[in-house]
Amino acid sequence: MKLFKEFKEFAVKGNMMDMAIGIIIGVAFNKVIDVLVKKVFLPPLSLLTDGVNFEDKKIILKEVVTNA
């Protein structure tokens, strides 16, 4: 019950609203950067690199090890 009481006090203070606004701004910023990279930066970069599509490229850090 103490945890619920502390959470209620936290939410009533207005911190919950600040946190919600921060999350909304963060999500919107993430979408803006995603579109900027995919629609503005990658097309000219693909032209400069002879048509290589970087959206499909992956870097494999470690191969999968199977114990079979």
PDB file of N, CA, C and O in Angstrom, chain B, residues numbered from 101:
ATOM      1  N   MET B 101       0.827  -1.202   0.000  1.00  0.00           N
ATOM      2  CA  MET B 101       0.000   0.000   0.000  1.00  0.00           C
ATOM      3  C   MET B 101       0.869   1.262   0.000  1.00  0.00           C
ATOM      4  O   MET B 101       0.464   2.299  -0.526  1.00  0.00           O
ATOM      5  N   LYS B 102       2.057   1.168   0.590  1.00  0.00           N
ATOM      6  CA  LYS B 102       2.925   2.337   0.643  1.00  0.00           C
ATOM      7  C   LYS B 102       3.337   2.757  -0.767  1.00  0.00           C
ATOM      8  O   LYS B 102       3.398   3.948  -1.069  1.00  0.00           O
ATOM      9  N   LEU B 103       3.620   1.777  -1.629  1.00  0.00           N
ATOM     10  CA  LEU B 103       4.006   2.074  -3.005  1.00  0.00           C
ATOM     11  C   LEU B 103       2.881   2.796  -3.736  1.00  0.00           C
ATOM     12  O   LEU B 103       3.129   3.769  -4.449  1.00  0.00           O
ATOM     13  N   PHE B 104       1.651   2.329  -3.566  1.00  0.00           N
ATOM     14  CA  PHE B 104       0.502   2.977  -4.207  1.00  0.00           C
ATOM     15  C   PHE B 104       0.328   4.403  -3.698  1.00  0.00           C
ATOM     16  O   PHE B 104       0.035   5.311  -4.477  1.00  0.00           O
ATOM     17  N   LYS B 105       0.506   4.602  -2.403  1.00  0.00           N
ATOM     18  CA  LYS B 105       0.365   5.935  -1.810  1.00  0.00           C
ATOM     19  C   LYS B 105       1.436   6.878  -2.360  1.00  0.00           C
ATOM     20  O   LYS B 105       1.145   8.028  -2.688  1.00  0.00           O
ATOM     21  N   GLU B 106       2.666   6.393  -2.459  1.00  0.00           N
ATOM     22  CA  GLU B 106       3.752   7.219  -2.999  1.00  0.00           C
ATOM     23  C   GLU B 106       3.510   7.543  -4.469  1.00  0.00           C
ATOM     24  O   GLU B 106       3.766   8.663  -4.911  1.00  0.00           O
ATOM     25  N   PHE B 107       3.018   6.564  -5.225  1.00  0.00           N
ATOM     26  CA  PHE B 107       2.729   6.814  -6.633  1.00  0.00           C
ATOM     27  C   PHE B 107       1.622   7.848  -6.785  1.00  0.00           C
ATOM     28  O   PHE B 107       1.699   8.715  -7.656  1.00  0.00           O
ATOM     29  N   LYS B 108       0.608   7.764  -5.958  1.00  0.00           N
ATOM     30  CA  LYS B 108      -0.500   8.727  -6.007  1.00  0.00           C
ATOM     31  C   LYS B 108       0.008  10.131  -5.701  1.00  0.00           C
ATOM     32  O   LYS B 108      -0.394  11.085  -6.367  1.00  0.00           O
ATOM     33  N   GLU B 109       0.873  10.276  -4.719  1.00  0.00           N
ATOM     34  CA  GLU B 109       1.446  11.582  -4.400  1.00  0.00           C
ATOM     35  C   GLU B 109       2.292  12.105  -5.563  1.00  0.00           C
ATOM     36  O   GLU B 109       2.260  13.296  -5.875  1.00  0.00           O
ATOM     37  N   PHE B 110       3.038  11.218  -6.192  1.00  0.00           N
ATOM     38  CA  PHE B 110       3.863  11.587  -7.342  1.00  0.00           C
ATOM     39  C   PHE B 110       2.983  12.077  -8.497  1.00  0.00           C
ATOM     40  O   PHE B 110       3.283  13.095  -9.120  1.00  0.00           O
ATOM     41  N   ALA B 111       1.909  11.358  -8.775  1.00  0.00           N
ATOM     42  CA  ALA B 111       1.032  11.715  -9.890  1.00  0.00           C
ATOM     43  C   ALA B 111       0.306  13.025  -9.629  1.00  0.00           C
ATOM     44  O   ALA B 111       0.094  13.816 -10.548  1.00  0.00           O
ATOM     45  N   VAL B 112      -0.076  13.255  -8.376  1.00  0.00           N
ATOM     46  CA  VAL B 112      -0.820  14.467  -8.034  1.00  0.00           C
ATOM     47  C   VAL B 112       0.068  15.709  -8.136  1.00  0.00           C
ATOM     48  O   VAL B 112      -0.430  16.796  -8.430  1.00  0.00           O
ATOM     49  N   LYS B 113       1.351  15.568  -7.903  1.00  0.00           N
ATOM     50  CA  LYS B 113       2.258  16.712  -7.936  1.00  0.00           C
ATOM     51  C   LYS B 113       2.404  17.301  -9.331  1.00  0.00           C
ATOM     52  O   LYS B 113       2.876  18.430  -9.463  1.00  0.00           O
ATOM     53  N   GLY B 114       2.024  16.589 -10.359  1.00  0.00           N
ATOM     54  CA  GLY B 114       2.170  17.100 -11.708  1.00  0.00           C
ATOM     55  C   GLY B 114       3.344  16.490 -12.430  1.00  0.00           C
ATOM     56  O   GLY B 114       3.524  16.722 -13.626  1.00  0.00           O
ATOM     57  N   ASN B 115       4.138  15.723 -11.737  1.00  0.00           N
ATOM     58  CA  ASN B 115       5.286  15.076 -12.385  1.00  0.00           C
ATOM     59  C   ASN B 115       4.848  14.088 -13.452  1.00  0.00           C
ATOM     60  O   ASN B 115       5.550  13.879 -14.441  1.00  0.00           O
ATOM     61  N   MET B 116       3.697  13.487 -13.251  1.00  0.00           N
ATOM     62  CA  MET B 116       3.183  12.531 -14.226  1.00  0.00           C
ATOM     63  C   MET B 116       2.893  13.239 -15.548  1.00  0.00           C
ATOM     64  O   MET B 116       3.156  12.691 -16.619  1.00  0.00           O
ATOM     65  N   MET B 117       2.359  14.442 -15.477  1.00  0.00           N
ATOM     66  CA  MET B 117       2.059  15.195 -16.690  1.00  0.00           C
ATOM     67  C   MET B 117       3.356  15.576 -17.403  1.00  0.00           C
ATOM     68  O   MET B 117       3.429  15.502 -18.629  1.00  0.00           O
ATOM     69  N   ASP B 118       4.372  15.981 -16.656  1.00  0.00           N
ATOM     70  CA  ASP B 118       5.663  16.312 -17.256  1.00  0.00           C
ATOM     71  C   ASP B 118       6.270  15.092 -17.941  1.00  0.00           C
ATOM     72  O   ASP B 118       6.822  15.200 -19.036  1.00  0.00           O
ATOM     73  N   MET B 119       6.168  13.947 -17.303  1.00  0.00           N
ATOM     74  CA  MET B 119       6.702  12.726 -17.870  1.00  0.00           C
ATOM     75  C   MET B 119       5.943  12.344 -19.147  1.00  0.00           C
ATOM     76  O   MET B 119       6.563  11.931 -20.127  1.00  0.00           O
ATOM     77  N   ALA B 120       4.628  12.474 -19.149  1.00  0.00           N
ATOM     78  CA  ALA B 120       3.830  12.145 -20.332  1.00  0.00           C
ATOM     79  C   ALA B 120       4.176  13.062 -21.498  1.00  0.00           C
ATOM     80  O   ALA B 120       4.287  12.610 -22.637  1.00  0.00           O
ATOM     81  N   ILE B 121       4.345  14.338 -21.215  1.00  0.00           N
ATOM     82  CA  ILE B 121       4.722  15.283 -22.270  1.00  0.00           C
ATOM     83  C   ILE B 121       6.096  14.933 -22.821  1.00  0.00           C
ATOM     84  O   ILE B 121       6.308  14.994 -24.032  1.00  0.00           O
ATOM     85  N   GLY B 122       7.024  14.570 -21.958  1.00  0.00           N
ATOM     86  CA  GLY B 122       8.355  14.184 -22.397  1.00  0.00           C
ATOM     87  C   GLY B 122       8.329  12.948 -23.280  1.00  0.00           C
ATOM     88  O   GLY B 122       9.059  12.877 -24.268  1.00  0.00           O
ATOM     89  N   ILE B 123       7.502  11.979 -22.936  1.00  0.00           N
ATOM     90  CA  ILE B 123       7.391  10.762 -23.741  1.00  0.00           C
ATOM     91  C   ILE B 123       6.803  11.086 -25.112  1.00  0.00           C
ATOM     92  O   ILE B 123       7.285  10.583 -26.127  1.00  0.00           O
ATOM     93  N   ILE B 124       5.775  11.916 -25.148  1.00  0.00           N
ATOM     94  CA  ILE B 124       5.147  12.295 -26.422  1.00  0.00           C
ATOM     95  C   ILE B 124       6.141  13.038 -27.305  1.00  0.00           C
ATOM     96  O   ILE B 124       6.223  12.768 -28.503  1.00  0.00           O
ATOM     97  N   ILE B 125       6.892  13.964 -26.734  1.00  0.00           N
ATOM     98  CA  ILE B 125       7.898  14.708 -27.506  1.00  0.00           C
ATOM     99  C   ILE B 125       8.987  13.754 -28.001  1.00  0.00           C
ATOM    100  O   ILE B 125       9.446  13.879 -29.137  1.00  0.00           O
ATOM    101  N   GLY B 126       9.400  12.816 -27.172  1.00  0.00           N
ATOM    102  CA  GLY B 126      10.422  11.849 -27.564  1.00  0.00           C
ATOM    103  C   GLY B 126       9.975  10.967 -28.713  1.00  0.00           C
ATOM    104  O   GLY B 126      10.758  10.701 -29.625  1.00  0.00           O
ATOM    105  N   VAL B 127       8.735  10.508 -28.688  1.00  0.00           N
ATOM    106  CA  VAL B 127       8.203   9.672 -29.770  1.00  0.00           C
ATOM    107  C   VAL B 127       8.125  10.467 -31.062  1.00  0.00           C
ATOM    108  O   VAL B 127       8.490   9.967 -32.126  1.00  0.00           O
ATOM    109  N   ALA B 128       7.644  11.716 -30.974  1.00  0.00           N
ATOM    110  CA  ALA B 128       7.542  12.558 -32.168  1.00  0.00           C
ATOM    111  C   ALA B 128       8.931  12.837 -32.742  1.00  0.00           C
ATOM    112  O   ALA B 128       9.116  12.796 -33.958  1.00  0.00           O
ATOM    113  N   PHE B 129       9.898  13.118 -31.888  1.00  0.00           N
ATOM    114  CA  PHE B 129      11.259  13.396 -32.342  1.00  0.00           C
ATOM    115  C   PHE B 129      11.851  12.166 -33.027  1.00  0.00           C
ATOM    116  O   PHE B 129      12.541  12.288 -34.040  1.00  0.00           O
ATOM    117  N   ASN B 130      11.584  10.989 -32.480  1.00  0.00           N
ATOM    118  CA  ASN B 130      12.063   9.744 -33.065  1.00  0.00           C
ATOM    119  C   ASN B 130      11.501   9.556 -34.473  1.00  0.00           C
ATOM    120  O   ASN B 130      12.229   9.148 -35.378  1.00  0.00           O
ATOM    121  N   LYS B 131      10.223   9.845 -34.665  1.00  0.00           N
ATOM    122  CA  LYS B 131       9.615   9.699 -35.986  1.00  0.00           C
ATOM    123  C   LYS B 131      10.192  10.705 -36.971  1.00  0.00           C
ATOM    124  O   LYS B 131      10.407  10.371 -38.136  1.00  0.00           O
ATOM    125  N   VAL B 132      10.447  11.928 -36.524  1.00  0.00           N
ATOM    126  CA  VAL B 132      11.026  12.951 -37.398  1.00  0.00           C
ATOM    127  C   VAL B 132      12.418  12.523 -37.862  1.00  0.00           C
ATOM    128  O   VAL B 132      12.736  12.632 -39.046  1.00  0.00           O
ATOM    129  N   ILE B 133      13.234  12.045 -36.954  1.00  0.00           N
ATOM    130  CA  ILE B 133      14.583  11.603 -37.306  1.00  0.00           C
ATOM    131  C   ILE B 133      14.521  10.399 -38.239  1.00  0.00           C
ATOM    132  O   ILE B 133      15.302  10.313 -39.187  1.00  0.00           O
ATOM    133  N   ASP B 134      13.602   9.470 -37.984  1.00  0.00           N
ATOM    134  CA  ASP B 134      13.459   8.292 -38.835  1.00  0.00           C
ATOM    135  C   ASP B 134      13.125   8.689 -40.271  1.00  0.00           C
ATOM    136  O   ASP B 134      13.738   8.183 -41.212  1.00  0.00           O
ATOM    137  N   VAL B 135      12.167   9.580 -40.444  1.00  0.00           N
ATOM    138  CA  VAL B 135      11.789  10.036 -41.781  1.00  0.00           C
ATOM    139  C   VAL B 135      12.926  10.820 -42.417  1.00  0.00           C
ATOM    140  O   VAL B 135      13.195  10.662 -43.607  1.00  0.00           O
ATOM    141  N   LEU B 136      13.588  11.651 -41.652  1.00  0.00           N
ATOM    142  CA  LEU B 136      14.699  12.446 -42.175  1.00  0.00           C
ATOM    143  C   LEU B 136      15.807  11.541 -42.721  1.00  0.00           C
ATOM    144  O   LEU B 136      16.333  11.789 -43.806  1.00  0.00           O
ATOM    145  N   VAL B 137      16.150  10.525 -41.994  1.00  0.00           N
ATOM    146  CA  VAL B 137      17.211   9.620 -42.443  1.00  0.00           C
ATOM    147  C   VAL B 137      16.764   8.828 -43.668  1.00  0.00           C
ATOM    148  O   VAL B 137      17.509   8.736 -44.645  1.00  0.00           O
ATOM    149  N   LYS B 138      15.548   8.250 -43.633  1.00  0.00           N
ATOM    150  CA  LYS B 138      15.096   7.397 -44.731  1.00  0.00           C
ATOM    151  C   LYS B 138      14.781   8.166 -46.006  1.00  0.00           C
ATOM    152  O   LYS B 138      15.035   7.664 -47.101  1.00  0.00           O
ATOM    153  N   LYS B 139      14.236   9.367 -45.892  1.00  0.00           N
ATOM    154  CA  LYS B 139      13.783  10.091 -47.081  1.00  0.00           C
ATOM    155  C   LYS B 139      14.752  11.167 -47.558  1.00  0.00           C
ATOM    156  O   LYS B 139      14.697  11.560 -48.723  1.00  0.00           O
ATOM    157  N   VAL B 140      15.641  11.658 -46.688  1.00  0.00           N
ATOM    158  CA  VAL B 140      16.527  12.755 -47.074  1.00  0.00           C
ATOM    159  C   VAL B 140      17.973  12.275 -47.227  1.00  0.00           C
ATOM    160  O   VAL B 140      18.610  12.571 -48.238  1.00  0.00           O
ATOM    161  N   PHE B 141      18.498  11.547 -46.251  1.00  0.00           N
ATOM    162  CA  PHE B 141      19.912  11.181 -46.277  1.00  0.00           C
ATOM    163  C   PHE B 141      20.217   9.930 -47.099  1.00  0.00           C
ATOM    164  O   PHE B 141      21.210   9.903 -47.827  1.00  0.00           O
ATOM    165  N   LEU B 142      19.377   8.885 -46.996  1.00  0.00           N
ATOM    166  CA  LEU B 142      19.688   7.632 -47.671  1.00  0.00           C
ATOM    167  C   LEU B 142      19.591   7.692 -49.198  1.00  0.00           C
ATOM    168  O   LEU B 142      20.454   7.118 -49.862  1.00  0.00           O
ATOM    169  N   PRO B 143      18.590   8.353 -49.793  1.00  0.00           N
ATOM    170  CA  PRO B 143      18.547   8.364 -51.270  1.00  0.00           C
ATOM    171  C   PRO B 143      19.790   8.971 -51.934  1.00  0.00           C
ATOM    172  O   PRO B 143      20.334   8.347 -52.846  1.00  0.00           O
ATOM    173  N   PRO B 144      20.268  10.156 -51.525  1.00  0.00           N
ATOM    174  CA  PRO B 144      21.491  10.658 -52.160  1.00  0.00           C
ATOM    175  C   PRO B 144      22.716   9.785 -51.862  1.00  0.00           C
ATOM    176  O   PRO B 144      23.602   9.641 -52.705  1.00  0.00           O
ATOM    177  N   LEU B 145      22.756   9.213 -50.671  1.00  0.00           N
ATOM    178  CA  LEU B 145      23.870   8.336 -50.320  1.00  0.00           C
ATOM    179  C   LEU B 145      23.868   7.096 -51.207  1.00  0.00           C
ATOM    180  O   LEU B 145      24.928   6.624 -51.616  1.00  0.00           O
ATOM    181  N   SER B 146      22.691   6.571 -51.504  1.00  0.00           N
ATOM    182  CA  SER B 146      22.595   5.414 -52.395  1.00  0.00           C
ATOM    183  C   SER B 146      23.050   5.773 -53.802  1.00  0.00           C
ATOM    184  O   SER B 146      23.681   4.957 -54.474  1.00  0.00           O
ATOM    185  N   LEU B 147      22.739   6.979 -54.254  1.00  0.00           N
ATOM    186  CA  LEU B 147      23.197   7.411 -55.580  1.00  0.00           C
ATOM    187  C   LEU B 147      24.718   7.520 -55.629  1.00  0.00           C
ATOM    188  O   LEU B 147      25.343   7.152 -56.623  1.00  0.00           O
ATOM    189  N   LEU B 148      25.302   8.024 -54.557  1.00  0.00           N
ATOM    190  CA  LEU B 148      26.760   8.177 -54.508  1.00  0.00           C
ATOM    191  C   LEU B 148      27.487   6.833 -54.419  1.00  0.00           C
ATOM    192  O   LEU B 148      28.650   6.729 -54.810  1.00  0.00           O
ATOM    193  N   THR B 149      26.824   5.833 -53.920  1.00  0.00           N
ATOM    194  CA  THR B 149      27.453   4.522 -53.740  1.00  0.00           C
ATOM    195  C   THR B 149      26.973   3.526 -54.787  1.00  0.00           C
ATOM    196  O   THR B 149      26.913   2.325 -54.524  1.00  0.00           O
ATOM    197  N   ASP B 150      26.639   4.012 -55.951  1.00  0.00           N
ATOM    198  CA  ASP B 150      26.252   3.182 -57.095  1.00  0.00           C
ATOM    199  C   ASP B 150      25.018   2.332 -56.815  1.00  0.00           C
ATOM    200  O   ASP B 150      24.980   1.152 -57.165  1.00  0.00           O
ATOM    201  N   GLY B 151      24.008   2.931 -56.182  1.00  0.00           N
ATOM    202  CA  GLY B 151      22.717   2.271 -56.012  1.00  0.00           C
ATOM    203  C   GLY B 151      22.623   1.269 -54.889  1.00  0.00           C
ATOM    204  O   GLY B 151      21.678   0.481 -54.865  1.00  0.00           O
ATOM    205  N   VAL B 152      23.556   1.259 -53.955  1.00  0.00           N
ATOM    206  CA  VAL B 152      23.478   0.339 -52.823  1.00  0.00           C
ATOM    207  C   VAL B 152      22.363   0.813 -51.903  1.00  0.00           C
ATOM    208  O   VAL B 152      22.341   1.975 -51.497  1.00  0.00           O
ATOM    209  N   ASN B 153      21.440  -0.080 -51.575  1.00  0.00           N
ATOM    210  CA  ASN B 153      20.318   0.258 -50.708  1.00  0.00           C
ATOM    211  C   ASN B 153      20.710  -0.034 -49.258  1.00  0.00           C
ATOM    212  O   ASN B 153      20.810  -1.196 -48.864  1.00  0.00           O
ATOM    213  N   PHE B 154      20.933   1.017 -48.466  1.00  0.00           N
ATOM    214  CA  PHE B 154      21.394   0.847 -47.095  1.00  0.00           C
ATOM    215  C   PHE B 154      20.282   0.432 -46.141  1.00  0.00           C
ATOM    216  O   PHE B 154      20.563   0.027 -45.013  1.00  0.00           O
ATOM    217  N   GLU B 155      19.033   0.523 -46.566  1.00  0.00           N
ATOM    218  CA  GLU B 155      17.937   0.087 -45.700  1.00  0.00           C
ATOM    219  C   GLU B 155      17.978  -1.425 -45.492  1.00  0.00           C
ATOM    220  O   GLU B 155      17.543  -1.921 -44.453  1.00  0.00           O
ATOM    221  N   ASP B 156      18.498  -2.156 -46.474  1.00  0.00           N
ATOM    222  CA  ASP B 156      18.536  -3.611 -46.374  1.00  0.00           C
ATOM    223  C   ASP B 156      19.843  -4.141 -45.791  1.00  0.00           C
ATOM    224  O   ASP B 156      19.971  -5.346 -45.576  1.00  0.00           O
ATOM    225  N   LYS B 157      20.792  -3.288 -45.537  1.00  0.00           N
ATOM    226  CA  LYS B 157      22.099  -3.718 -45.030  1.00  0.00           C
ATOM    227  C   LYS B 157      22.042  -3.958 -43.531  1.00  0.00           C
ATOM    228  O   LYS B 157      21.344  -3.256 -42.800  1.00  0.00           O
ATOM    229  N   LYS B 158      22.786  -4.959 -43.088  1.00  0.00           N
ATOM    230  CA  LYS B 158      22.873  -5.283 -41.666  1.00  0.00           C
ATOM    231  C   LYS B 158      24.328  -5.542 -41.320  1.00  0.00           C
ATOM    232  O   LYS B 158      25.115  -5.962 -42.168  1.00  0.00           O
ATOM    233  N   ILE B 159      24.672  -5.293 -40.086  1.00  0.00           N
ATOM    234  CA  ILE B 159      25.986  -5.652 -39.584  1.00  0.00           C
ATOM    235  C   ILE B 159      25.781  -6.759 -38.552  1.00  0.00           C
ATOM    236  O   ILE B 159      25.121  -6.551 -37.534  1.00  0.00           O
ATOM    237  N   ILE B 160      26.337  -7.908 -38.814  1.00  0.00           N
ATOM    238  CA  ILE B 160      26.213  -9.032 -37.883  1.00  0.00           C
ATOM    239  C   ILE B 160      27.392  -8.973 -36.928  1.00  0.00           C
ATOM    240  O   ILE B 160      28.544  -9.136 -37.331  1.00  0.00           O
ATOM    241  N   LEU B 161      27.091  -8.737 -35.658  1.00  0.00           N
ATOM    242  CA  LEU B 161      28.137  -8.603 -34.658  1.00  0.00           C
ATOM    243  C   LEU B 161      28.712  -9.948 -34.248  1.00  0.00           C
ATOM    244  O   LEU B 161      29.911 -10.070 -33.997  1.00  0.00           O
ATOM    245  N   LYS B 162      27.852 -10.957 -34.183  1.00  0.00           N
ATOM    246  CA  LYS B 162      28.320 -12.274 -33.770  1.00  0.00           C
ATOM    247  C   LYS B 162      27.436 -13.317 -34.440  1.00  0.00           C
ATOM    248  O   LYS B 162      26.210 -13.211 -34.408  1.00  0.00           O
ATOM    249  N   GLU B 163      28.053 -14.317 -35.043  1.00  0.00           N
ATOM    250  CA  GLU B 163      27.290 -15.386 -35.678  1.00  0.00           C
ATOM    251  C   GLU B 163      26.609 -16.226 -34.612  1.00  0.00           C
ATOM    252  O   GLU B 163      27.083 -16.319 -33.480  1.00  0.00           O
ATOM    253  N   VAL B 164      25.495 -16.836 -34.987  1.00  0.00           N
ATOM    254  CA  VAL B 164      24.746 -17.706 -34.079  1.00  0.00           C
ATOM    255  C   VAL B 164      25.511 -19.009 -33.884  1.00  0.00           C
ATOM    256  O   VAL B 164      25.971 -19.623 -34.847  1.00  0.00           O
ATOM    257  N   VAL B 165      25.640 -19.420 -32.631  1.00  0.00           N
ATOM    258  CA  VAL B 165      26.330 -20.658 -32.325  1.00  0.00           C
ATOM    259  C   VAL B 165      25.279 -21.684 -31.903  1.00  0.00           C
ATOM    260  O   VAL B 165      24.505 -21.454 -30.974  1.00  0.00           O
ATOM    261  N   THR B 166      25.266 -22.816 -32.602  1.00  0.00           N
ATOM    262  CA  THR B 166      24.342 -23.882 -32.236  1.00  0.00           C
ATOM    263  C   THR B 166      25.109 -25.023 -31.598  1.00  0.00           C
ATOM    264  O   THR B 166      26.239 -25.312 -31.992  1.00  0.00           O
ATOM    265  N   ASN B 167      24.514 -25.662 -30.631  1.00  0.00           N
ATOM    266  CA  ASN B 167      25.159 -26.754 -29.905  1.00  0.00           C
ATOM    267  C   ASN B 167      24.660 -28.110 -30.393  1.00  0.00           C
ATOM    268  O   ASN B 167      24.481 -29.029 -29.594  1.00  0.00           O
ATOM    269  N   ALA B 168      24.440 -28.235 -31.671  1.00  0.00           N
ATOM    270  CA  ALA B 168      23.904 -29.516 -32.196  1.00  0.00           C
ATOM    271  C   ALA B 168      24.989 -30.450 -32.625  1.00  0.00           C
ATOM    272  O   ALA B 168      24.706 -31.557 -33.084  1.00  0.00           O
TER     273      ALA B 168
END
